[in-house]
């Protein structure tokens, strides 16, 4: 198992999933991650539930989110990962 890193700082809000999507890389492989609205609310309890506020919460808590993504990635290999409130 390689090292997961996050060279691509892009993220976007997926209104269907009510989550912010971002990507991690392990060598040449790319993995999708989703941070749910509830997870972001746990990290920043006073945020509004609109797209701009949720993206701001992601940016403010990027280090914690990346740490949770690395833990999820080490637990098991999947096509994509969803980080929920219990991951924080």
PyMOL Python script that loads the backbone (N, CA, C, O; Angstrom):
from pymol import cmd

cmd.read_pdbstr("""\
ATOM      1  N   UNK A   1       0.851  -1.183   0.000  1.00  0.00           N
ATOM      2  CA  UNK A   1       0.000   0.000   0.000  1.00  0.00           C
ATOM      3  C   UNK A   1       0.888   1.234   0.000  1.00  0.00           C
ATOM      4  O   UNK A   1       1.792   1.362   0.826  1.00  0.00           O
ATOM      5  N   UNK A   2       0.626   2.135  -0.926  1.00  0.00           N
ATOM      6  CA  UNK A   2       1.407   3.355  -1.034  1.00  0.00           C
ATOM      7  C   UNK A   2       0.936   4.417  -0.065  1.00  0.00           C
ATOM      8  O   UNK A   2       0.144   4.168   0.844  1.00  0.00           O
ATOM      9  N   UNK A   3       1.443   5.589  -0.290  1.00  0.00           N
ATOM     10  CA  UNK A   3       1.108   6.734   0.559  1.00  0.00           C
ATOM     11  C   UNK A   3       0.044   7.575  -0.138  1.00  0.00           C
ATOM     12  O   UNK A   3       0.165   7.898  -1.319  1.00  0.00           O
ATOM     13  N   UNK A   4      -0.974   7.914   0.593  1.00  0.00           N
ATOM     14  CA  UNK A   4      -2.045   8.751   0.068  1.00  0.00           C
ATOM     15  C   UNK A   4      -1.657  10.210   0.248  1.00  0.00           C
ATOM     16  O   UNK A   4      -1.258  10.624   1.336  1.00  0.00           O
ATOM     17  N   UNK A   5      -1.775  10.986  -0.824  1.00  0.00           N
ATOM     18  CA  UNK A   5      -1.522  12.417  -0.714  1.00  0.00           C
ATOM     19  C   UNK A   5      -2.598  13.175  -1.479  1.00  0.00           C
ATOM     20  O   UNK A   5      -3.401  12.585  -2.202  1.00  0.00           O
ATOM     21  N   UNK A   6      -2.596  14.475  -1.308  1.00  0.00           N
ATOM     22  CA  UNK A   6      -3.669  15.321  -1.834  1.00  0.00           C
ATOM     23  C   UNK A   6      -3.090  16.501  -2.620  1.00  0.00           C
ATOM     24  O   UNK A   6      -3.204  17.648  -2.190  1.00  0.00           O
ATOM     25  N   UNK A   7      -2.467  16.220  -3.772  1.00  0.00           N
ATOM     26  CA  UNK A   7      -1.856  17.306  -4.537  1.00  0.00           C
ATOM     27  C   UNK A   7      -2.883  18.215  -5.224  1.00  0.00           C
ATOM     28  O   UNK A   7      -2.594  19.373  -5.522  1.00  0.00           O
ATOM     29  N   UNK A   8      -4.064  17.687  -5.467  1.00  0.00           N
ATOM     30  CA  UNK A   8      -5.122  18.447  -6.127  1.00  0.00           C
ATOM     31  C   UNK A   8      -5.990  19.095  -5.048  1.00  0.00           C
ATOM     32  O   UNK A   8      -6.706  18.400  -4.328  1.00  0.00           O
ATOM     33  N   UNK A   9      -5.930  20.399  -4.935  1.00  0.00           N
ATOM     34  CA  UNK A   9      -6.672  21.121  -3.886  1.00  0.00           C
ATOM     35  C   UNK A   9      -8.135  21.360  -4.256  1.00  0.00           C
ATOM     36  O   UNK A   9      -8.878  21.973  -3.489  1.00  0.00           O
ATOM     37  N   UNK A  10      -8.553  20.874  -5.439  1.00  0.00           N
ATOM     38  CA  UNK A  10      -9.934  21.068  -5.877  1.00  0.00           C
ATOM     39  C   UNK A  10     -10.907  20.336  -4.973  1.00  0.00           C
ATOM     40  O   UNK A  10     -10.596  19.285  -4.414  1.00  0.00           O
ATOM     41  N   UNK A  11     -12.076  20.905  -4.845  1.00  0.00           N
ATOM     42  CA  UNK A  11     -13.185  20.268  -4.139  1.00  0.00           C
ATOM     43  C   UNK A  11     -14.449  20.884  -4.673  1.00  0.00           C
ATOM     44  O   UNK A  11     -14.438  22.028  -5.126  1.00  0.00           O
ATOM     45  N   UNK A  12     -15.533  20.153  -4.630  1.00  0.00           N
ATOM     46  CA  UNK A  12     -16.797  20.745  -5.060  1.00  0.00           C
ATOM     47  C   UNK A  12     -17.941  20.135  -4.276  1.00  0.00           C
ATOM     48  O   UNK A  12     -17.843  19.024  -3.756  1.00  0.00           O
ATOM     49  N   UNK A  13     -19.021  20.883  -4.205  1.00  0.00           N
ATOM     50  CA  UNK A  13     -20.193  20.440  -3.469  1.00  0.00           C
ATOM     51  C   UNK A  13     -21.072  19.615  -4.401  1.00  0.00           C
ATOM     52  O   UNK A  13     -21.411  20.053  -5.500  1.00  0.00           O
ATOM     53  N   UNK A  14     -21.436  18.425  -3.953  1.00  0.00           N
ATOM     54  CA  UNK A  14     -22.326  17.538  -4.704  1.00  0.00           C
ATOM     55  C   UNK A  14     -23.701  17.631  -4.052  1.00  0.00           C
ATOM     56  O   UNK A  14     -23.914  17.046  -2.990  1.00  0.00           O
ATOM     57  N   UNK A  15     -24.643  18.358  -4.670  1.00  0.00           N
ATOM     58  CA  UNK A  15     -25.951  18.570  -4.042  1.00  0.00           C
ATOM     59  C   UNK A  15     -26.773  17.294  -3.914  1.00  0.00           C
ATOM     60  O   UNK A  15     -27.607  17.191  -3.014  1.00  0.00           O
ATOM     61  N   UNK A  16     -26.559  16.334  -4.782  1.00  0.00           N
ATOM     62  CA  UNK A  16     -27.294  15.069  -4.714  1.00  0.00           C
ATOM     63  C   UNK A  16     -26.905  14.281  -3.466  1.00  0.00           C
ATOM     64  O   UNK A  16     -27.764  13.723  -2.783  1.00  0.00           O
ATOM     65  N   UNK A  17     -25.623  14.241  -3.179  1.00  0.00           N
ATOM     66  CA  UNK A  17     -25.114  13.509  -2.011  1.00  0.00           C
ATOM     67  C   UNK A  17     -25.081  14.367  -0.754  1.00  0.00           C
ATOM     68  O   UNK A  17     -24.893  13.843   0.344  1.00  0.00           O
ATOM     69  N   UNK A  18     -25.264  15.688  -0.900  1.00  0.00           N
ATOM     70  CA  UNK A  18     -25.123  16.634   0.212  1.00  0.00           C
ATOM     71  C   UNK A  18     -23.761  16.437   0.873  1.00  0.00           C
ATOM     72  O   UNK A  18     -23.654  16.245   2.085  1.00  0.00           O
ATOM     73  N   UNK A  19     -22.724  16.492   0.035  1.00  0.00           N
ATOM     74  CA  UNK A  19     -21.363  16.253   0.494  1.00  0.00           C
ATOM     75  C   UNK A  19     -20.376  17.039  -0.368  1.00  0.00           C
ATOM     76  O   UNK A  19     -20.678  17.414  -1.501  1.00  0.00           O
ATOM     77  N   UNK A  20     -19.201  17.276   0.189  1.00  0.00           N
ATOM     78  CA  UNK A  20     -18.114  17.899  -0.554  1.00  0.00           C
ATOM     79  C   UNK A  20     -17.206  16.774  -1.060  1.00  0.00           C
ATOM     80  O   UNK A  20     -16.778  15.909  -0.296  1.00  0.00           O
ATOM     81  N   UNK A  21     -16.928  16.808  -2.349  1.00  0.00           N
ATOM     82  CA  UNK A  21     -16.086  15.785  -2.980  1.00  0.00           C
ATOM     83  C   UNK A  21     -14.676  16.325  -3.176  1.00  0.00           C
ATOM     84  O   UNK A  21     -14.482  17.483  -3.548  1.00  0.00           O
ATOM     85  N   UNK A  22     -13.689  15.456  -2.916  1.00  0.00           N
ATOM     86  CA  UNK A  22     -12.289  15.786  -3.173  1.00  0.00           C
ATOM     87  C   UNK A  22     -11.557  14.511  -3.538  1.00  0.00           C
ATOM     88  O   UNK A  22     -12.131  13.425  -3.465  1.00  0.00           O
ATOM     89  N   UNK A  23     -10.294  14.626  -3.931  1.00  0.00           N
ATOM     90  CA  UNK A  23      -9.557  13.480  -4.438  1.00  0.00           C
ATOM     91  C   UNK A  23      -8.231  13.305  -3.719  1.00  0.00           C
ATOM     92  O   UNK A  23      -7.560  14.272  -3.358  1.00  0.00           O
ATOM     93  N   UNK A  24      -7.873  12.038  -3.521  1.00  0.00           N
ATOM     94  CA  UNK A  24      -6.570  11.672  -2.998  1.00  0.00           C
ATOM     95  C   UNK A  24      -5.855  10.825  -4.033  1.00  0.00           C
ATOM     96  O   UNK A  24      -6.488  10.192  -4.878  1.00  0.00           O
ATOM     97  N   UNK A  25      -4.528  10.815  -3.961  1.00  0.00           N
ATOM     98  CA  UNK A  25      -3.726  10.061  -4.925  1.00  0.00           C
ATOM     99  C   UNK A  25      -2.758   9.142  -4.197  1.00  0.00           C
ATOM    100  O   UNK A  25      -2.145   9.518  -3.198  1.00  0.00           O
ATOM    101  N   UNK A  26      -2.636   7.930  -4.723  1.00  0.00           N
ATOM    102  CA  UNK A  26      -1.659   6.952  -4.263  1.00  0.00           C
ATOM    103  C   UNK A  26      -0.932   6.512  -5.523  1.00  0.00           C
ATOM    104  O   UNK A  26      -1.480   5.762  -6.331  1.00  0.00           O
ATOM    105  N   UNK A  27       0.286   6.970  -5.690  1.00  0.00           N
ATOM    106  CA  UNK A  27       1.037   6.765  -6.934  1.00  0.00           C
ATOM    107  C   UNK A  27       0.228   7.342  -8.088  1.00  0.00           C
ATOM    108  O   UNK A  27      -0.091   8.531  -8.089  1.00  0.00           O
ATOM    109  N   UNK A  28      -0.104   6.515  -9.064  1.00  0.00           N
ATOM    110  CA  UNK A  28      -0.848   7.010 -10.222  1.00  0.00           C
ATOM    111  C   UNK A  28      -2.359   6.814 -10.077  1.00  0.00           C
ATOM    112  O   UNK A  28      -3.116   7.198 -10.969  1.00  0.00           O
ATOM    113  N   UNK A  29      -2.802   6.228  -8.980  1.00  0.00           N
ATOM    114  CA  UNK A  29      -4.227   5.978  -8.764  1.00  0.00           C
ATOM    115  C   UNK A  29      -4.883   7.166  -8.062  1.00  0.00           C
ATOM    116  O   UNK A  29      -4.303   7.775  -7.163  1.00  0.00           O
ATOM    117  N   UNK A  30      -6.107   7.481  -8.494  1.00  0.00           N
ATOM    118  CA  UNK A  30      -6.879   8.562  -7.886  1.00  0.00           C
ATOM    119  C   UNK A  30      -8.099   7.976  -7.188  1.00  0.00           C
ATOM    120  O   UNK A  30      -8.769   7.101  -7.736  1.00  0.00           O
ATOM    121  N   UNK A  31      -8.387   8.450  -5.989  1.00  0.00           N
ATOM    122  CA  UNK A  31      -9.511   7.971  -5.187  1.00  0.00           C
ATOM    123  C   UNK A  31     -10.421   9.142  -4.860  1.00  0.00           C
ATOM    124  O   UNK A  31      -9.951  10.232  -4.535  1.00  0.00           O
ATOM    125  N   UNK A  32     -11.721   8.915  -4.947  1.00  0.00           N
ATOM    126  CA  UNK A  32     -12.706   9.947  -4.611  1.00  0.00           C
ATOM    127  C   UNK A  32     -13.098   9.843  -3.148  1.00  0.00           C
ATOM    128  O   UNK A  32     -13.268   8.748  -2.610  1.00  0.00           O
ATOM    129  N   UNK A  33     -13.238  10.980  -2.524  1.00  0.00           N
ATOM    130  CA  UNK A  33     -13.684  11.069  -1.141  1.00  0.00           C
ATOM    131  C   UNK A  33     -14.846  12.048  -1.080  1.00  0.00           C
ATOM    132  O   UNK A  33     -14.882  13.038  -1.810  1.00  0.00           O
ATOM    133  N   UNK A  34     -15.791  11.756  -0.197  1.00  0.00           N
ATOM    134  CA  UNK A  34     -16.929  12.635   0.046  1.00  0.00           C
ATOM    135  C   UNK A  34     -17.006  12.904   1.538  1.00  0.00           C
ATOM    136  O   UNK A  34     -16.961  11.969   2.337  1.00  0.00           O
ATOM    137  N   UNK A  35     -17.120  14.162   1.924  1.00  0.00           N
ATOM    138  CA  UNK A  35     -17.335  14.549   3.322  1.00  0.00           C
ATOM    139  C   UNK A  35     -18.779  15.002   3.418  1.00  0.00           C
ATOM    140  O   UNK A  35     -19.176  15.976   2.778  1.00  0.00           O
ATOM    141  N   UNK A  36     -19.562  14.298   4.214  1.00  0.00           N
ATOM    142  CA  UNK A  36     -20.987  14.594   4.293  1.00  0.00           C
ATOM    143  C   UNK A  36     -21.247  15.939   4.976  1.00  0.00           C
ATOM    144  O   UNK A  36     -20.418  16.461   5.721  1.00  0.00           O
ATOM    145  N   UNK A  37     -22.406  16.460   4.694  1.00  0.00           N
ATOM    146  CA  UNK A  37     -22.849  17.705   5.321  1.00  0.00           C
ATOM    147  C   UNK A  37     -22.841  17.566   6.848  1.00  0.00           C
ATOM    148  O   UNK A  37     -22.426  18.488   7.550  1.00  0.00           O
ATOM    149  N   UNK A  38     -23.296  16.425   7.361  1.00  0.00           N
ATOM    150  CA  UNK A  38     -23.311  16.212   8.814  1.00  0.00           C
ATOM    151  C   UNK A  38     -21.903  16.194   9.398  1.00  0.00           C
ATOM    152  O   UNK A  38     -21.684  16.676  10.510  1.00  0.00           O
ATOM    153  N   UNK A  39     -20.952  15.644   8.657  1.00  0.00           N
ATOM    154  CA  UNK A  39     -19.566  15.634   9.125  1.00  0.00           C
ATOM    155  C   UNK A  39     -19.025  17.054   9.200  1.00  0.00           C
ATOM    156  O   UNK A  39     -18.355  17.420  10.166  1.00  0.00           O
ATOM    157  N   UNK A  40     -19.312  17.841   8.192  1.00  0.00           N
ATOM    158  CA  UNK A  40     -18.860  19.234   8.205  1.00  0.00           C
ATOM    159  C   UNK A  40     -19.530  20.016   9.327  1.00  0.00           C
ATOM    160  O   UNK A  40     -18.912  20.885   9.941  1.00  0.00           O
ATOM    161  N   UNK A  41     -20.782  19.706   9.589  1.00  0.00           N
ATOM    162  CA  UNK A  41     -21.521  20.348  10.691  1.00  0.00           C
ATOM    163  C   UNK A  41     -20.897  19.967  12.041  1.00  0.00           C
ATOM    164  O   UNK A  41     -20.866  20.781  12.964  1.00  0.00           O
ATOM    165  N   UNK A  42     -20.409  18.742  12.150  1.00  0.00           N
ATOM    166  CA  UNK A  42     -19.734  18.330  13.383  1.00  0.00           C
ATOM    167  C   UNK A  42     -18.421  19.091  13.555  1.00  0.00           C
ATOM    168  O   UNK A  42     -18.075  19.500  14.664  1.00  0.00           O
ATOM    169  N   UNK A  43     -17.702  19.277  12.466  1.00  0.00           N
ATOM    170  CA  UNK A  43     -16.426  19.986  12.530  1.00  0.00           C
ATOM    171  C   UNK A  43     -16.603  21.472  12.794  1.00  0.00           C
ATOM    172  O   UNK A  43     -15.756  22.102  13.427  1.00  0.00           O
ATOM    173  N   UNK A  44     -17.696  22.026  12.311  1.00  0.00           N
ATOM    174  CA  UNK A  44     -17.957  23.463  12.441  1.00  0.00           C
ATOM    175  C   UNK A  44     -19.448  23.651  12.711  1.00  0.00           C
ATOM    176  O   UNK A  44     -20.210  23.958  11.794  1.00  0.00           O
ATOM    177  N   UNK A  45     -19.869  23.468  13.964  1.00  0.00           N
ATOM    178  CA  UNK A  45     -21.294  23.410  14.317  1.00  0.00           C
ATOM    179  C   UNK A  45     -22.157  24.597  13.896  1.00  0.00           C
ATOM    180  O   UNK A  45     -23.354  24.420  13.669  1.00  0.00           O
ATOM    181  N   UNK A  46     -21.601  25.777  13.785  1.00  0.00           N
ATOM    182  CA  UNK A  46     -22.428  26.957  13.509  1.00  0.00           C
ATOM    183  C   UNK A  46     -22.592  27.275  12.021  1.00  0.00           C
ATOM    184  O   UNK A  46     -23.158  28.313  11.678  1.00  0.00           O
ATOM    185  N   UNK A  47     -22.112  26.408  11.139  1.00  0.00           N
ATOM    186  CA  UNK A  47     -22.199  26.733   9.712  1.00  0.00           C
ATOM    187  C   UNK A  47     -23.619  26.616   9.186  1.00  0.00           C
ATOM    188  O   UNK A  47     -24.435  25.844   9.689  1.00  0.00           O
ATOM    189  N   UNK A  48     -23.882  27.404   8.165  1.00  0.00           N
ATOM    190  CA  UNK A  48     -25.149  27.278   7.438  1.00  0.00           C
ATOM    191  C   UNK A  48     -25.035  26.054   6.531  1.00  0.00           C
ATOM    192  O   UNK A  48     -23.935  25.554   6.295  1.00  0.00           O
ATOM    193  N   UNK A  49     -26.146  25.584   6.035  1.00  0.00           N
ATOM    194  CA  UNK A  49     -26.132  24.383   5.201  1.00  0.00           C
ATOM    195  C   UNK A  49     -26.215  24.708   3.706  1.00  0.00           C
ATOM    196  O   UNK A  49     -26.765  23.934   2.923  1.00  0.00           O
ATOM    197  N   UNK A  50     -25.665  25.860   3.325  1.00  0.00           N
ATOM    198  CA  UNK A  50     -25.624  26.201   1.907  1.00  0.00           C
ATOM    199  C   UNK A  50     -24.251  25.837   1.335  1.00  0.00           C
ATOM    200  O   UNK A  50     -23.300  25.608   2.083  1.00  0.00           O
ATOM    201  N   UNK A  51     -24.161  25.787   0.021  1.00  0.00           N
ATOM    202  CA  UNK A  51     -22.942  25.334  -0.653  1.00  0.00           C
ATOM    203  C   UNK A  51     -21.703  26.128  -0.245  1.00  0.00           C
ATOM    204  O   UNK A  51     -20.672  25.541   0.083  1.00  0.00           O
ATOM    205  N   UNK A  52     -21.796  27.432  -0.263  1.00  0.00           N
ATOM    206  CA  UNK A  52     -20.638  28.267   0.066  1.00  0.00           C
ATOM    207  C   UNK A  52     -20.139  28.009   1.490  1.00  0.00           C
ATOM    208  O   UNK A  52     -18.933  27.907   1.716  1.00  0.00           O
ATOM    209  N   UNK A  53     -21.056  27.904   2.441  1.00  0.00           N
ATOM    210  CA  UNK A  53     -20.674  27.658   3.834  1.00  0.00           C
ATOM    211  C   UNK A  53     -20.037  26.281   4.003  1.00  0.00           C
ATOM    212  O   UNK A  53     -19.064  26.132   4.741  1.00  0.00           O
ATOM    213  N   UNK A  54     -20.579  25.288   3.327  1.00  0.00           N
ATOM    214  CA  UNK A  54     -20.030  23.937   3.434  1.00  0.00           C
ATOM    215  C   UNK A  54     -18.634  23.855   2.809  1.00  0.00           C
ATOM    216  O   UNK A  54     -17.755  23.180   3.345  1.00  0.00           O
ATOM    217  N   UNK A  55     -18.429  24.534   1.690  1.00  0.00           N
ATOM    218  CA  UNK A  55     -17.090  24.568   1.084  1.00  0.00           C
ATOM    219  C   UNK A  55     -16.105  25.318   1.979  1.00  0.00           C
ATOM    220  O   UNK A  55     -14.947  24.919   2.097  1.00  0.00           O
ATOM    221  N   UNK A  56     -16.559  26.400   2.609  1.00  0.00           N
ATOM    222  CA  UNK A  56     -15.703  27.126   3.555  1.00  0.00           C
ATOM    223  C   UNK A  56     -15.340  26.238   4.741  1.00  0.00           C
ATOM    224  O   UNK A  56     -14.197  26.253   5.200  1.00  0.00           O
ATOM    225  N   UNK A  57     -16.301  25.466   5.239  1.00  0.00           N
ATOM    226  CA  UNK A  57     -16.021  24.547   6.361  1.00  0.00           C
ATOM    227  C   UNK A  57     -14.997  23.497   5.936  1.00  0.00           C
ATOM    228  O   UNK A  57     -14.119  23.136   6.719  1.00  0.00           O
ATOM    229  N   UNK A  58     -15.105  23.012   4.716  1.00  0.00           N
ATOM    230  CA  UNK A  58     -14.114  22.064   4.208  1.00  0.00           C
ATOM    231  C   UNK A  58     -12.729  22.709   4.213  1.00  0.00           C
ATOM    232  O   UNK A  58     -11.771  22.127   4.721  1.00  0.00           O
ATOM    233  N   UNK A  59     -12.625  23.906   3.648  1.00  0.00           N
ATOM    234  CA  UNK A  59     -11.332  24.587   3.563  1.00  0.00           C
ATOM    235  C   UNK A  59     -10.746  24.852   4.946  1.00  0.00           C
ATOM    236  O   UNK A  59      -9.546  24.679   5.157  1.00  0.00           O
ATOM    237  N   UNK A  60     -11.580  25.265   5.878  1.00  0.00           N
ATOM    238  CA  UNK A  60     -11.121  25.558   7.236  1.00  0.00           C
ATOM    239  C   UNK A  60     -10.618  24.300   7.952  1.00  0.00           C
ATOM    240  O   UNK A  60      -9.706  24.375   8.774  1.00  0.00           O
ATOM    241  N   UNK A  61     -11.209  23.155   7.641  1.00  0.00           N
ATOM    242  CA  UNK A  61     -10.892  21.901   8.335  1.00  0.00           C
ATOM    243  C   UNK A  61     -10.152  20.893   7.450  1.00  0.00           C
ATOM    244  O   UNK A  61     -10.174  19.692   7.719  1.00  0.00           O
ATOM    245  N   UNK A  62      -9.510  21.379   6.410  1.00  0.00           N
ATOM    246  CA  UNK A  62      -8.854  20.513   5.426  1.00  0.00           C
ATOM    247  C   UNK A  62      -7.878  19.524   6.072  1.00  0.00           C
ATOM    248  O   UNK A  62      -7.859  18.355   5.687  1.00  0.00           O
ATOM    249  N   UNK A  63      -7.081  19.954   7.025  1.00  0.00           N
ATOM    250  CA  UNK A  63      -6.091  19.067   7.656  1.00  0.00           C
ATOM    251  C   UNK A  63      -6.782  17.910   8.371  1.00  0.00           C
ATOM    252  O   UNK A  63      -6.362  16.762   8.231  1.00  0.00           O
ATOM    253  N   UNK A  64      -7.828  18.194   9.130  1.00  0.00           N
ATOM    254  CA  UNK A  64      -8.582  17.144   9.826  1.00  0.00           C
ATOM    255  C   UNK A  64      -9.262  16.206   8.822  1.00  0.00           C
ATOM    256  O   UNK A  64      -9.303  14.993   9.031  1.00  0.00           O
ATOM    257  N   UNK A  65      -9.784  16.760   7.753  1.00  0.00           N
ATOM    258  CA  UNK A  65     -10.467  15.956   6.740  1.00  0.00           C
ATOM    259  C   UNK A  65      -9.476  15.041   6.039  1.00  0.00           C
ATOM    260  O   UNK A  65      -9.773  13.868   5.812  1.00  0.00           O
ATOM    261  N   UNK A  66      -8.304  15.557   5.692  1.00  0.00           N
ATOM    262  CA  UNK A  66      -7.280  14.722   5.059  1.00  0.00           C
ATOM    263  C   UNK A  66      -6.829  13.599   6.004  1.00  0.00           C
ATOM    264  O   UNK A  66      -6.599  12.474   5.560  1.00  0.00           O
ATOM    265  N   UNK A  67      -6.703  13.897   7.288  1.00  0.00           N
ATOM    266  CA  UNK A  67      -6.312  12.866   8.264  1.00  0.00           C
ATOM    267  C   UNK A  67      -7.370  11.762   8.329  1.00  0.00           C
ATOM    268  O   UNK A  67      -7.031  10.579   8.362  1.00  0.00           O
ATOM    269  N   UNK A  68      -8.653  12.146   8.347  1.00  0.00           N
ATOM    270  CA  UNK A  68      -9.736  11.155   8.365  1.00  0.00           C
ATOM    271  C   UNK A  68      -9.751  10.352   7.070  1.00  0.00           C
ATOM    272  O   UNK A  68     -10.024   9.152   7.087  1.00  0.00           O
ATOM    273  N   UNK A  69      -9.459  11.006   5.946  1.00  0.00           N
ATOM    274  CA  UNK A  69      -9.411  10.305   4.656  1.00  0.00           C
ATOM    275  C   UNK A  69      -8.293   9.264   4.654  1.00  0.00           C
ATOM    276  O   UNK A  69      -8.479   8.154   4.157  1.00  0.00           O
ATOM    277  N   UNK A  70      -7.144   9.615   5.203  1.00  0.00           N
ATOM    278  CA  UNK A  70      -6.029   8.664   5.268  1.00  0.00           C
ATOM    279  C   UNK A  70      -6.381   7.452   6.125  1.00  0.00           C
ATOM    280  O   UNK A  70      -6.039   6.324   5.768  1.00  0.00           O
ATOM    281  N   UNK A  71      -7.056   7.669   7.244  1.00  0.00           N
ATOM    282  CA  UNK A  71      -7.476   6.554   8.103  1.00  0.00           C
ATOM    283  C   UNK A  71      -8.453   5.644   7.363  1.00  0.00           C
ATOM    284  O   UNK A  71      -8.321   4.421   7.412  1.00  0.00           O
ATOM    285  N   UNK A  72      -9.426   6.232   6.684  1.00  0.00           N
ATOM    286  CA  UNK A  72     -10.407   5.438   5.930  1.00  0.00           C
ATOM    287  C   UNK A  72      -9.717   4.641   4.830  1.00  0.00           C
ATOM    288  O   UNK A  72     -10.052   3.479   4.602  1.00  0.00           O
ATOM    289  N   UNK A  73      -8.774   5.245   4.161  1.00  0.00           N
ATOM    290  CA  UNK A  73      -8.050   4.604   3.076  1.00  0.00           C
ATOM    291  C   UNK A  73      -7.220   3.419   3.596  1.00  0.00           C
ATOM    292  O   UNK A  73      -7.150   2.375   2.949  1.00  0.00           O
ATOM    293  N   UNK A  74      -6.602   3.587   4.754  1.00  0.00           N
ATOM    294  CA  UNK A  74      -5.782   2.516   5.338  1.00  0.00           C
ATOM    295  C   UNK A  74      -6.633   1.344   5.820  1.00  0.00           C
ATOM    296  O   UNK A  74      -6.167   0.205   5.819  1.00  0.00           O
ATOM    297  N   UNK A  75      -7.883   1.609   6.236  1.00  0.00           N
ATOM    298  CA  UNK A  75      -8.775   0.546   6.717  1.00  0.00           C
ATOM    299  C   UNK A  75      -9.132  -0.433   5.614  1.00  0.00           C
ATOM    300  O   UNK A  75      -9.112  -1.646   5.824  1.00  0.00           O
ATOM    301  N   UNK A  76      -9.459   0.090   4.437  1.00  0.00           N
ATOM    302  CA  UNK A  76      -9.835  -0.781   3.320  1.00  0.00           C
ATOM    303  C   UNK A  76      -9.769  -0.031   2.007  1.00  0.00           C
ATOM    304  O   UNK A  76      -9.893   1.193   1.966  1.00  0.00           O
ATOM    305  N   UNK A  77      -9.573  -0.778   0.942  1.00  0.00           N
ATOM    306  CA  UNK A  77      -9.546  -0.198  -0.401  1.00  0.00           C
ATOM    307  C   UNK A  77     -10.931  -0.268  -1.014  1.00  0.00           C
ATOM    308  O   UNK A  77     -11.548  -1.331  -1.067  1.00  0.00           O
ATOM    309  N   UNK A  78     -11.407   0.866  -1.471  1.00  0.00           N
ATOM    310  CA  UNK A  78     -12.709   0.947  -2.128  1.00  0.00           C
ATOM    311  C   UNK A  78     -12.590   1.904  -3.298  1.00  0.00           C
ATOM    312  O   UNK A  78     -11.585   2.600  -3.441  1.00  0.00           O
ATOM    313  N   UNK A  79     -13.609   1.938  -4.129  1.00  0.00           N
ATOM    314  CA  UNK A  79     -13.609   2.851  -5.265  1.00  0.00           C
ATOM    315  C   UNK A  79     -13.752   4.297  -4.838  1.00  0.00           C
ATOM    316  O   UNK A  79     -13.169   5.189  -5.454  1.00  0.00           O
ATOM    317  N   UNK A  80     -14.534   4.538  -3.774  1.00  0.00           N
ATOM    318  CA  UNK A  80     -14.687   5.878  -3.216  1.00  0.00           C
ATOM    319  C   UNK A  80     -14.979   5.739  -1.728  1.00  0.00           C
ATOM    320  O   UNK A  80     -15.350   4.669  -1.247  1.00  0.00           O
ATOM    321  N   UNK A  81     -14.806   6.823  -1.025  1.00  0.00           N
ATOM    322  CA  UNK A  81     -14.952   6.820   0.424  1.00  0.00           C
ATOM    323  C   UNK A  81     -15.885   7.941   0.849  1.00  0.00           C
ATOM    324  O   UNK A  81     -15.822   9.050   0.320  1.00  0.00           O
ATOM    325  N   UNK A  82     -16.751   7.643   1.809  1.00  0.00           N
ATOM    326  CA  UNK A  82     -17.618   8.666   2.376  1.00  0.00           C
ATOM    327  C   UNK A  82     -17.227   8.863   3.832  1.00  0.00           C
ATOM    328  O   UNK A  82     -17.246   7.921   4.624  1.00  0.00           O
ATOM    329  N   UNK A  83     -16.876  10.078   4.173  1.00  0.00           N
ATOM    330  CA  UNK A  83     -16.525  10.429   5.544  1.00  0.00           C
ATOM    331  C   UNK A  83     -17.740  11.051   6.193  1.00  0.00           C
ATOM    332  O   UNK A  83     -18.244  12.081   5.746  1.00  0.00           O
ATOM    333  N   UNK A  84     -18.207  10.410   7.259  1.00  0.00           N
ATOM    334  CA  UNK A  84     -19.407  10.884   7.950  1.00  0.00           C
ATOM    335  C   UNK A  84     -19.021  11.481   9.292  1.00  0.00           C
ATOM    336  O   UNK A  84     -17.842  11.517   9.644  1.00  0.00           O
ATOM    337  N   UNK A  85     -20.002  11.945  10.034  1.00  0.00           N
ATOM    338  CA  UNK A  85     -19.748  12.589  11.333  1.00  0.00           C
ATOM    339  C   UNK A  85     -18.963  11.681  12.279  1.00  0.00           C
ATOM    340  O   UNK A  85     -18.158  12.166  13.075  1.00  0.00           O
ATOM    341  N   UNK A  86     -19.191  10.364  12.198  1.00  0.00           N
ATOM    342  CA  UNK A  86     -18.483   9.437  13.106  1.00  0.00           C
ATOM    343  C   UNK A  86     -16.997   9.313  12.792  1.00  0.00           C
ATOM    344  O   UNK A  86     -16.249   8.757  13.597  1.00  0.00           O
ATOM    345  N   UNK A  87     -16.551   9.815  11.645  1.00  0.00           N
ATOM    346  CA  UNK A  87     -15.130   9.800  11.306  1.00  0.00           C
ATOM    347  C   UNK A  87     -14.365  10.956  11.941  1.00  0.00           C
ATOM    348  O   UNK A  87     -13.146  11.055  11.801  1.00  0.00           O
ATOM    349  N   UNK A  88     -15.103  11.844  12.651  1.00  0.00           N
ATOM    350  CA  UNK A  88     -14.443  13.017  13.260  1.00  0.00           C
ATOM    351  C   UNK A  88     -14.705  13.094  14.739  1.00  0.00           C
ATOM    352  O   UNK A  88     -14.227  14.014  15.403  1.00  0.00           O
TER     353      UNK A  88
END
""", "prot")
cmd.dss("prot")
cmd.show_as("cartoon", "prot")
cmd.util.cbc("prot")
cmd.orient("prot")
